[in-house]
Amino acid sequence: MRKAPGKNRAASVKAKHHSNLTFRMNVLFFAIFIVFSMLIFRLGYMQIVKGEDYVRDLERKEEVPVNTSVPRGRMYDRYGRILVDNQPENAITYTKMQTTSTEEMLEIAEKLAQLIEQPTNRVTLRDKQDFWILKNHDAAYAKVTNAEEKKIRAQENITTSQINSQIDKLVRERITHEEIMQLTDADLEVLAIYREMASGYNLSPQIIKSENVSADEFARVSERLTELTGVNTTTDWKRVKLSSLSILGRTTVPTKGIPKEKLNYYLARDYSRNDRVGESYIEAQYEELLQGQKTVVKNITNKKGQVVDTVTTYEGEPGKDLVLTLDSELTAETEKIVEEELLKLKALPGSYLLDRAFLVMMDPNTGDILSMVGKKIEKDPETGKTEVVDYSYGNFTTAYEAGSAIKAATLLTGYNLGAITPKTVLGDEPIHLLQTPVKRSIFNSGGYMSMDGLSALERSSNVYMFKTALLINETPYSYMMPLRLNDQTFPKMRNSYAQFGLGVNTGIDLPNEFSGVEGPSGPTMGGKVLDLAIGQYDTYTPLQLAQYISTVANGGYRIQPHVVKEVREPTEDGQQLGQLVTEMGPTILNRIDNSADEIDYVKKGLRRVYTGSKGTAQQEFANAPYTAAGKTGTAEVVYFGPLKEHYGTETLTFTHVGFAPYENPEIAYAVVIPWATTTRAHLTNNNVIARRAVDKYYELKAKYEDEKVTDSDVKQPILPAITKDKIGEDEQE
């Protein structure tokens, strides 16, 4: 039977409606599935991928490093004798919370002022103005009229901070001298305390007073800590040096804190503004090791965000100790030697430009700096008296013409470049070049003398070196010849000198090293290339000279000098050095391009300088009880020192380089005495310093062997300093 048409239509409509509803439900369920999938994916991403980042973020907000004043690492000499120590002292600190108000801080400052004596010498005019505003708020801001304030606020694109800054500036300008003078001595003492409290960070202890805190002050504050919210009594550490050696460096004091030019650098590394930091030389170079690690605490807050408790999550630890390469006794003795010889020279006629002298002694096999001495004569600006001060850093921050001391490098350069060989014989005679003053050796004013490389070193022949330079230039000497340089002559010679460490940084582990000055070069500078060959053109530091002679002494290896020998953990018992962390081994920078035979030949020539009948240091070294070799130098220079009124004066600089023992060198040394005399007198104080220094080295070596003092023990005992004189951080220049 056929169905009724009406019923078919109704069923069709109903089916269609049901189909649409099902589709919509499917779309809805699918959308819900997508949303939940995205939520699950996002949650997984946050927990798995970014979870550690968020945890670290939270820790950075909840866990903060606090200034617990951990002691800096100590410094010892190579035998375990203390050079830089820490001295504990009482300290009073204040910790500001996030919710601490200015009024609360001022109240605490007033209470503290009744308990301690706070110096007011660091209070500035700006501090006084701010304090007067704080105590006279209404009167202060009444100094700015409504019209003036309205005008400031009407400026385009001005922030609220800029508005307040401009208003505050007007207020300060209008505070009168009479109003500032209303602040009493008691007010100023409160201000001195308040300024220290306000300069700290939230949750980080700020030192209010650490210098000269008396036992009574410490006790009074300790007894009333419950009334002084945020105040604490603790132990601070004062840096103390047992040597005047400036390369040890210095640290800032809490009252100075981080230098402004390095503020952002240190703040980014979780330092506080008033932290001690290394300001120069070893203290600065090894700051990250010496500083130590602060305690890290987690702040527990209530619903209002107030800190109700702190939990230590990481205990702080002292800085690492440094064992230096220096022999403090050898350094002290050679300081005396250099100072004595410097003052002897200063007492002679023509010494008005002389003001300094240097000595470096190092191990040519390891690069260990055994002694680095610099002495400088200065006039005290307050008393007007002359005094000798430490200038050890001048060994690597100042450079001078070295004279004949570099002639070993010139010979080896000639061999390396194929200009001469150890068998080459050249005539020493006055050199006559076109349009160039006559050049000669000091010992030969006329005539012709044949000599080889050995006699050239022994007698310090300038002409042998001149002719070597001419052969490097591929223009053998002939009488009245014009001299035009090849483009590569200067670069070739300087590059060869650089292999020895001359004219380039030595790589010492100290900041601010100077590489010296290169004179102008070019095709028409022929006479200057001859000067370069005898050390009277480019300038070199005393440390470069020591590295150069070390390179010759050890068979051709340029070793990087260093002043830190070992890094150790802090001592556990005060009797033995701490566990070894790192040992600074020898670092070879390069080997010179010379054969062993060439180097040995030059070393024979250097030996003849000390023992040959014509040797320029024969008088000082011929009778030495040890074998040694070296080279003297006298540079004729034009003065460009600190006395500008004497610029251009002709003067002499004396130098000396050497090593011992000759057969198996264990020390190399360099002496430089700039601008020693203007009289052209033949002086030998450079040789005397070298001889006395080497004598002292061997004397102490024998003493150490008798006393069984060694620098090679893994468990090295701590030895007393060679002096009881202490230099506090506030006394260091």
C-alpha positions in Angstrom: 0.0 0.0 0.0 1.3 3.5 -0.8 2.1 5.8 2.2 0.4 9.1 2.5 2.3 12.0 1.0 2.0 14.2 4.2 3.6 11.6 6.5 6.6 11.2 4.1 7.2 14.9 4.2 7.1 15.1 8.0 9.5 12.2 8.3 11.8 13.8 5.9 11.8 17.1 7.8 12.4 15.3 11.1 15.3 13.3 9.6 16.8 16.4 8.2 16.6 18.2 11.6 18.1 15.3 13.4 20.9 15.2 10.8 21.6 18.9 11.4 21.6 18.5 15.1 24.0 15.6 14.9 26.4 17.6 12.7 26.3 20.6 15.1 26.9 18.3 18.1 29.9 16.8 16.2 31.3 20.2 15.5 30.8 21.3 19.1 32.5 18.1 20.4 35.3 18.5 17.9 35.7 22.2 19.0 35.8 21.1 22.6 38.3 18.4 21.8 40.5 21.0 20.0 40.3 23.4 22.9 41.1 20.8 25.5 43.9 19.4 23.3 45.4 23.0 23.1 45.1 23.4 26.9 46.7 20.0 27.5 49.4 20.8 25.0 50.0 24.3 26.5 50.1 22.8 30.0 52.5 20.2 28.9 54.7 22.8 27.2 54.7 24.9 30.4 55.5 22.0 32.7 57.9 20.1 30.5 59.5 22.6 28.2 59.4 25.8 30.2 59.0 24.3 33.7 62.7 24.8 34.7 62.7 28.4 33.4 59.7 29.3 35.5 61.2 27.6 38.5 64.4 29.6 38.0 62.3 32.8 37.6 60.5 32.1 40.9 63.8 31.4 42.6 65.2 34.7 41.4 62.3 36.5 43.0 62.1 34.4 46.2 65.8 33.4 46.6 68.3 36.3 46.8 72.0 36.4 47.5 72.7 38.4 50.6 75.9 40.1 51.6 77.3 37.9 54.4 80.7 39.4 54.0 82.5 36.2 53.3 86.3 36.6 53.5 88.1 37.0 50.2 90.7 34.5 49.2 94.1 34.9 50.6 97.3 35.2 48.6 100.5 33.3 49.4 104.0 33.4 47.8 105.3 30.3 46.1 106.5 28.9 49.5 103.2 29.4 51.3 104.1 32.7 53.0 101.1 34.9 53.5 101.1 38.1 51.3 97.5 39.2 51.5 95.2 38.3 54.4 91.8 39.2 55.9 91.5 40.8 59.3 88.1 40.3 61.1 86.4 43.4 62.5 83.1 44.2 64.1 80.4 45.6 61.9 76.9 46.9 62.2 74.5 46.3 59.3 71.0 47.2 58.3 68.6 45.2 56.0 65.7 47.0 54.4 62.5 45.1 53.6 60.2 45.8 50.6 57.6 47.4 52.9 60.0 49.5 55.0 59.0 53.2 54.9 61.2 56.2 55.0 59.8 57.2 58.4 60.7 53.8 59.8 64.2 54.0 58.5 64.7 57.5 59.9 63.4 56.3 63.3 66.0 53.5 63.3 68.7 55.9 62.3 67.9 58.2 65.2 68.0 55.3 67.6 71.4 54.1 66.2 72.8 57.6 66.5 72.3 57.3 70.3 74.3 54.0 70.4 77.3 54.6 68.0 79.5 57.4 66.8 79.1 57.7 63.0 81.7 59.9 61.1 80.0 62.6 59.1 82.9 63.4 56.7 81.2 61.5 53.8 78.0 63.6 54.0 77.6 65.7 50.9 75.7 68.9 50.3 73.1 66.9 48.3 72.7 64.6 51.3 72.0 67.6 53.5 69.5 69.1 51.1 67.6 65.8 50.9 67.6 65.4 54.6 66.4 69.0 55.2 63.5 68.3 52.7 62.7 65.1 54.6 62.5 66.9 57.9 60.8 70.0 56.5 58.5 68.5 53.8 55.8 71.2 53.7 58.2 74.1 54.0 60.4 72.7 51.3 57.8 72.1 48.6 56.2 75.5 49.4 59.3 76.9 47.7 57.8 75.9 44.3 54.7 77.9 43.4 51.5 76.4 41.9 52.1 78.3 38.7 55.7 76.8 38.4 54.4 73.3 39.1 51.6 73.7 36.6 54.1 74.9 34.0 56.2 71.8 34.6 53.3 69.5 34.3 52.1 71.1 31.1 55.3 70.0 29.2 54.6 67.5 26.4 55.7 63.9 26.7 56.9 64.3 30.3 56.8 61.4 32.7 55.8 61.6 36.4 59.4 60.8 37.3 60.6 63.7 35.2 58.0 66.0 36.8 59.1 65.1 40.3 62.8 65.4 39.4 62.3 69.0 38.1 60.3 70.0 41.1 62.9 68.5 43.5 65.7 70.3 41.6 63.9 73.7 42.1 63.4 72.9 45.8 67.1 72.1 46.3 68.2 75.3 44.5 66.0 77.4 46.8 67.2 75.9 50.1 69.3 78.6 51.7 72.7 78.2 53.4 71.0 79.4 56.6 68.5 76.6 56.4 71.2 74.0 55.8 73.1 75.4 58.8 70.0 74.6 60.9 71.1 70.9 60.9 72.8 70.2 64.1 75.8 67.9 64.7 73.3 65.3 66.0 71.2 65.7 62.8 74.3 65.2 60.7 75.1 62.0 62.6 71.6 60.7 62.0 72.0 61.7 58.3 75.3 59.8 58.0 73.6 56.7 59.3 70.5 57.2 57.2 72.4 57.7 54.0 74.1 54.3 54.4 70.8 52.6 55.2 69.1 54.1 52.2 71.9 53.2 49.8 71.3 49.4 50.2 69.0 47.1 48.3 65.9 45.5 49.7 66.6 42.3 51.6 70.4 42.7 51.3 72.4 43.7 54.4 74.1 47.1 54.1 77.1 47.9 56.2 76.4 51.0 58.3 79.7 51.0 60.2 82.6 48.5 60.0 85.7 50.7 60.6 86.6 51.4 64.2 83.5 49.9 65.7 84.4 49.8 69.4 83.6 46.9 71.7 81.2 49.2 73.6 79.3 50.2 70.5 79.1 46.6 69.3 77.7 45.5 72.7 75.2 48.4 73.0 73.7 47.6 69.6 73.7 43.9 70.2 71.7 44.3 73.4 69.0 46.3 71.6 68.6 44.4 68.4 64.9 43.6 69.2 64.2 47.4 69.2 66.2 48.0 66.0 64.3 46.3 63.2 66.6 45.3 60.4 69.8 46.1 62.3 72.3 43.3 63.0 75.8 43.0 64.5 78.2 40.8 62.6 81.8 40.3 61.5 83.2 42.0 58.5 86.6 41.3 56.9 89.2 44.0 56.2 91.8 43.4 53.5 95.4 43.5 54.8 98.7 43.3 52.8 101.9 42.1 54.2 103.9 43.6 51.3 104.0 47.0 49.6 104.2 45.3 46.2 101.7 47.2 44.0 101.1 44.3 41.6 99.2 42.5 44.4 96.5 45.1 43.7 94.0 46.6 46.0 90.3 46.3 46.7 87.7 49.0 47.2 86.4 49.6 50.8 82.7 49.3 51.7 82.4 53.0 51.9 83.4 53.3 48.3 81.9 50.0 47.0 81.9 49.1 43.3 83.6 51.7 41.0 81.0 53.6 39.0 82.5 52.5 35.7 82.0 48.8 36.6 78.7 49.1 38.5 76.4 47.5 35.9 78.9 44.7 35.3 79.1 43.7 38.9 75.4 44.3 39.7 74.5 41.8 36.9 76.6 39.3 38.8 74.7 39.6 42.1 77.1 42.0 43.7 75.9 44.7 46.1 76.8 48.3 45.7 79.0 48.3 48.8 80.9 45.1 48.1 84.6 45.0 48.1 85.9 44.3 44.6 89.4 44.0 43.2 90.3 47.4 41.8 93.7 46.7 40.3 96.2 44.0 39.2 96.0 40.6 40.9 93.0 41.6 43.0 91.2 42.7 39.8 92.5 40.0 37.5 91.3 37.1 39.8 88.2 38.8 41.2 85.8 36.0 40.4 88.0 33.5 42.3 88.9 35.7 45.2 85.4 37.1 45.9 83.7 34.0 47.3 80.0 33.0 47.2 77.4 34.8 49.1 74.7 33.0 51.2 71.4 32.6 49.3 68.2 32.8 51.3 64.6 32.2 50.4 62.1 34.8 51.7 58.8 33.5 53.2 56.0 36.1 52.9 52.5 36.4 54.3 49.4 37.4 52.3 50.4 41.1 52.5 53.7 40.4 50.9 55.6 41.0 54.1 58.7 38.9 54.8 58.0 36.8 57.9 60.9 34.4 57.7 64.0 33.6 55.7 65.4 30.2 55.0 69.0 29.6 53.9 69.1 27.6 50.7 72.9 27.9 50.0 75.6 28.5 52.5 78.1 31.1 51.4 81.8 30.2 51.1 85.1 32.1 51.2 86.9 33.0 48.1 89.6 30.7 46.6 93.2 31.2 47.8 96.0 32.1 45.3 99.5 30.8 45.5 101.7 33.2 43.6 104.8 32.5 41.7 106.7 35.2 43.6 109.3 34.5 46.1 108.5 37.2 48.7 111.9 37.1 50.3 113.7 37.3 47.0 111.4 40.2 46.1 112.1 42.0 49.3 115.9 41.6 48.9 115.9 42.7 45.3 113.8 45.7 46.1 116.5 46.8 48.5 119.1 46.3 45.8 117.3 48.2 43.1 116.5 51.1 45.5 120.1 51.4 46.7 121.5 51.5 43.2 118.8 53.9 42.0 119.7 56.3 44.8 123.4 56.0 44.1 122.8 57.0 40.5 120.5 59.8 41.6 123.3 61.3 43.7 125.6 61.6 40.6 125.8 64.7 38.3 123.5 64.7 35.3 120.8 62.5 36.9 118.0 65.1 37.1 115.9 63.1 34.6 116.4 59.8 36.4 113.4 58.7 38.5 113.0 54.9 38.1 114.6 51.5 37.8 113.3 48.0 37.2 114.2 44.3 37.7 112.3 41.2 36.6 113.5 37.7 37.5 111.6 34.7 36.0 112.0 30.9 35.5 112.7 30.6 31.7 111.2 27.1 31.7 107.9 27.7 33.3 107.2 31.4 33.0 107.0 31.8 36.8 107.7 35.4 37.8 110.0 35.1 40.8 110.6 38.8 41.5 109.1 41.9 39.8 110.7 45.1 41.2 110.1 48.6 40.2 111.2 51.6 42.2 110.3 55.3 41.5 111.5 58.5 43.0 108.6 60.9 43.8 108.1 64.1 45.7 105.4 64.0 48.4 102.9 66.7 47.4 102.2 67.4 51.1 105.6 67.5 52.7 107.7 68.2 49.6 110.1 65.4 50.6 111.6 63.0 48.1 110.6 59.3 48.7 111.1 56.0 46.8 107.8 54.2 46.1 106.8 50.9 44.6 106.5 50.9 40.8 106.5 47.2 40.1 103.6 47.5 37.6 105.8 49.7 35.5 107.5 46.5 34.4 104.6 45.7 32.0 102.9 49.1 31.7 105.9 51.3 30.5 108.4 50.8 27.7 111.8 52.1 26.8 114.6 51.8 24.2 116.6 48.8 25.3 119.9 49.4 23.5 122.4 46.6 22.8 120.6 44.2 25.2 118.6 43.0 22.2 121.6 42.2 19.9 121.1 38.4 20.5 117.7 38.8 18.9 119.3 40.7 16.0 121.8 38.0 15.3 119.2 35.3 15.4 117.0 37.4 13.1 119.8 37.6 10.6 120.3 33.8 10.8 116.6 33.2 10.4 116.2 35.5 7.4 119.3 34.0 5.7 121.2 37.3 5.8 124.1 35.9 7.8 125.2 32.6 9.4 127.2 31.8 12.6 130.3 31.6 10.3 129.8 35.1 8.9 132.7 37.5 9.5 132.0 41.2 9.1 134.3 44.2 9.6 133.6 46.7 12.4 134.3 50.2 11.0 132.6 53.6 10.9 129.6 53.4 8.6 129.4 56.2 6.0 126.0 56.4 4.3 124.8 59.1 1.9 122.9 61.8 3.8 123.2 60.0 7.1 125.4 60.8 10.1 128.4 58.5 10.6 127.5 55.4 12.7 130.1 53.4 14.7 130.7 51.1 17.6 131.6 52.8 20.9 134.9 50.9 21.1 136.0 51.7 17.5 136.2 55.3 16.5 138.2 54.5 13.3 139.9 51.6 11.5 138.7 48.2 10.5 138.3 45.1 12.8 137.2 41.7 11.6 134.8 39.9 13.9 132.4 37.0 14.0 129.1 36.8 15.9 130.7 35.8 19.2 133.1 38.7 19.4 130.3 41.0 18.1 128.2 40.1 21.2 131.2 40.1 23.6 132.3 43.6 22.6 128.8 44.8 21.7 129.6 45.7 18.1 127.0 48.2 16.7 128.5 47.9 13.2 128.1 44.1 13.0 124.4 44.7 13.7 124.2 47.6 11.2 125.7 45.4 8.5 123.3 42.5 9.4 120.3 44.9 8.9 121.7 46.0 5.6 122.0 42.4 4.4 118.4 41.7 5.6 117.5 44.7 3.3 119.6 43.0 0.5 121.8 46.1 0.2 125.4 45.1 1.4 127.3 48.0 2.8 129.6 50.1 0.6 131.1 53.5 1.4 128.7 56.5 0.9 126.0 54.2 -0.5 122.5 55.6 -0.6 120.1 53.6 1.5 116.5 53.0 0.4 114.6 50.3 2.3 112.7 47.5 0.8 109.1 47.5 1.8 109.5 44.3 3.9 112.6 45.1 5.9 111.0 46.7 8.9 108.1 44.1 9.0 110.6 41.2 8.7 112.7 42.5 11.5 109.8 43.4 13.8 108.1 40.1 13.1 111.2 38.2 14.1 111.7 40.3 17.2 108.1 39.5 18.1 108.9 35.8 18.2 111.1 36.6 21.2 108.3 38.7 22.8 109.8 42.1 21.9 107.2 44.7 20.9 104.2 42.5 21.6 102.2 41.6 24.7 103.9 38.9 26.8 100.5 37.5 27.9 101.1 38.0 31.6 98.0 37.4 33.8 97.7 41.1 34.8 95.6 43.9 33.3 96.8 46.9 31.4 99.8 45.4 29.7 101.6 47.8 27.3 103.2 46.4 24.1 105.5 49.4 23.5 105.8 51.9 20.7 106.9 51.3 17.1 108.8 54.1 15.4 107.7 55.2 11.9 108.8 53.1 9.0 109.2 53.6 5.3 111.6 53.5 2.3 113.4 56.7 3.4 113.9 55.5 7.0 117.1 53.7 6.3 119.1 55.1 9.2 116.2 54.1 11.6 116.3 50.5 10.6 120.0 50.5 11.7 118.9 52.0 15.0 116.3 49.3 15.3 119.0 46.6 15.0 120.8 48.0 18.1 117.7 48.6 20.2 117.5 52.4 19.8 114.3 52.9 17.9 111.3 50.8 19.1 110.5 50.6 22.8 110.1 47.4 24.9 108.9 46.8 28.5 111.2 45.3 31.1 109.0 42.2 31.1 109.3 41.8 27.4 113.1 41.9 27.8 112.8 39.1 30.5 110.7 37.0 28.2 113.1 37.6 25.3 116.1 36.4 27.2 114.1 33.5 28.6 113.4 32.4 25.0 117.1 32.4 24.2 118.0 30.7 27.5 115.5 27.8 27.2 116.4 26.9 23.6 113.9 29.0 21.7 110.5 28.6 23.4 108.6 31.8 24.2 106.9 31.0 27.5 103.9 33.0 28.8 104.9 34.7 32.1 102.4 34.4 35.0 102.2 35.5 38.6 99.6 33.0 39.9 101.0 29.5 40.4 98.1 27.7 42.0 94.4 28.1 42.9 93.5 26.4 46.2 90.5 25.9 48.4 90.6 27.9 51.7 92.7 26.4 54.4 90.8 24.1 56.8 93.1 24.3 59.8 95.2 27.4 59.3 98.3 25.1 59.2 98.2 23.7 55.7 97.2 25.3 52.4 93.8 24.1 51.1 93.2 21.5 48.5 94.7 22.2 45.1 92.0 23.3 42.6 94.1 24.4 39.6 97.8 24.5 38.8 99.0 27.1 36.2 101.3 25.0 34.0 103.8 26.4 31.5 102.2 27.8 28.3 104.3 27.9 25.2 103.3 30.8 22.9 105.6 29.9 20.0 109.1 28.7 19.1 111.5 31.0 17.3 112.5 30.0 13.7 116.1 29.2 14.5 117.9 25.9 14.8 119.3 24.6 18.1 122.9 25.2 16.8 122.2 28.8 16.0 120.7 29.4 19.5 123.6 27.6 21.2 126.1 29.7 19.2 124.4 33.0 20.4 124.4 31.7 23.9 128.2 31.2 23.7 128.5 34.8 22.7 126.4 35.9 25.7 128.6 33.8 27.9 131.6 35.7 26.6 130.0 39.0 27.6 130.4 37.8 31.2 133.8 36.0 30.9 135.6 37.3 27.8 138.5 39.6 28.2 136.6 42.3 26.3 133.2 41.4 27.7 131.1 44.4 28.6 130.0 42.7 31.9 133.2 40.9 32.6 134.1 43.2 35.5 131.0 42.3 37.4 130.5 38.6 36.4 133.9 37.0 35.6 134.5 35.9 39.2 130.9 34.7 39.9 130.7 31.4 41.7 128.1 30.2 39.2 128.0 30.2 35.4 125.8 32.8 33.8 125.5 34.7 30.5 123.9 37.9 29.4 124.0 41.1 27.5 124.4 44.7 28.5 122.8 47.7 26.9 123.3 51.5 26.7 120.6 53.3 24.6 121.2 56.9 23.5 117.7 58.3 23.7 115.8 61.5 23.6 113.8 62.1 26.8 110.0 61.9 26.8 109.2 61.3 30.5 107.1 63.0 33.1 109.1 66.2 33.1 107.6 67.9 30.0 109.9 70.9 30.3 112.8 68.6 29.5 111.3 66.9 26.5 114.0 66.4 23.8 116.9 66.3 26.1 119.6 63.7 25.1 120.1 61.1 27.8 121.2 57.5 28.3 119.1 54.4 29.4 121.0 51.4 30.8 119.8 47.8 30.5 121.0 44.3 31.2 119.5 40.8 30.4 120.9 37.5 31.4 120.3 33.9 32.6 121.9 31.4 35.0 123.2 28.8 35.2 124.6 28.8 31.6 124.4 25.0 31.1 120.8 24.5 32.4 119.1 27.9 33.0 116.7 28.2 35.9 116.5 32.0 36.1 116.4 34.8 33.5 116.5 38.4 34.4 116.2 41.9 32.9 117.3 45.3 34.4 116.2 48.7 33.0 117.3 52.1 34.2 115.7 54.8 32.0 117.1 58.2 31.5 120.0 57.5 34.0 122.3 60.3 33.0 122.8 63.2 30.6 126.6 63.3 31.0 127.5 60.4 28.7 129.4 58.9 31.6 130.1 55.2 31.4 128.1 53.8 34.3 127.5 50.1 35.2 124.8 50.2 37.9 122.7 48.0 35.5 125.4 45.3 35.7 125.7 45.7 39.4 122.0 45.3 40.0 122.0 42.1 37.9 125.0 40.6 39.7 123.7 41.4 43.2 120.2 40.0 42.3 121.7 36.7 40.9 123.9 36.4 44.0 120.9 36.9 46.2 119.0 34.2 44.3 121.7 31.6 44.9 122.1 32.7 48.5 118.4 32.1 49.2 118.4 28.9 47.2 121.0 27.5 49.5 119.1 28.7 52.5 115.9 27.1 51.4 117.7 23.8 50.8 119.2 23.9 54.3 115.8 24.7 55.9 114.0 22.3 53.6 111.7 25.0 52.3 110.0 23.8 49.1 107.4 24.9 46.7 106.5 21.5 45.4 104.6 19.8 48.3 100.9 18.9 47.6 100.3 19.4 51.3 102.2 22.6 51.7 102.5 24.2 55.1 101.5 27.8 55.6 104.6 29.8 56.6 104.8 33.2 58.4 105.2 36.3 56.3 108.7 37.7 56.1 107.5 40.9 57.7 105.0 41.9 60.4 104.3 45.2 58.8 100.7 45.4 57.7 99.1 47.7 55.2 95.3 48.1 55.7 93.0 48.6 52.7 92.4 52.2 53.7 96.2 52.9 53.5 96.8 51.4 50.1 97.7 53.8 47.4 
